[in-house]
């Protein structure tokens, strides 16, 4: 039996994502560099985590308060609050993402020690994908 529907033969249930790389860089022909698949989602997650609420005029709820929390005293309550905020924002603005693990630390990671920085590691996978999980590291 021959199937006319090629989607039965693919390993993905989701449609491919295409977008502009973040940070924005020059691509081929002088246009913005493009991304696709997990790379597009990674760019979108960077924008979401590094944008403060109220920064986007037409979407004032977009973003997280991570940048405002850099100089706050590190407490388990603050970390739990930020993790919940990140999880909620990702669920709302990137429903295609399944968070597998979210780690945060203040000044304790070797890449952020002594700099009053927050280190975030987000391990995620695109829902319905059979590909390997992706890891997004951000230092704020």
C-alpha positions, 0 to 999 in steps of 0.5 A: 500500500502506498501512502500519499501522506509523506508526514507519516514517514517523518520523525517529527509531529511538529512543523519546522520553525523559521526565524531570525537569529538572536542576537541579530547578525548579518546573514547571506546577502546582507540580510538578517541571519536566519535560523530554523528548528531548535535554533529558532526556539533557542533564539526565542527563549533568549529573547524571552528570558532577557526581556523585562516585563513592560519592555515590549510596548504592544506586549507588556507581559512578555519577558521575565524579571531576571535582570532586575533580580541580579543584585537581589539577595540570593534566597531559596524563595527568590530562586523558586519565584524566578523558576516559576516565572520562567516556567510560566513564561515559556509555557505561555510564549513557547508552547512548543517547548518542554522544559526538562531541567532548569538550574539557577545559581548566583555567583556559584558557577565558575563562569559567573563567580564574583561578577554579581551574575545569575547563571541559568541553564535551561535544558529543553526539548521540542514537544513531539520531536525525537531529537536530542534535548537542547541546552541554553546557558545564559549569564545575566 
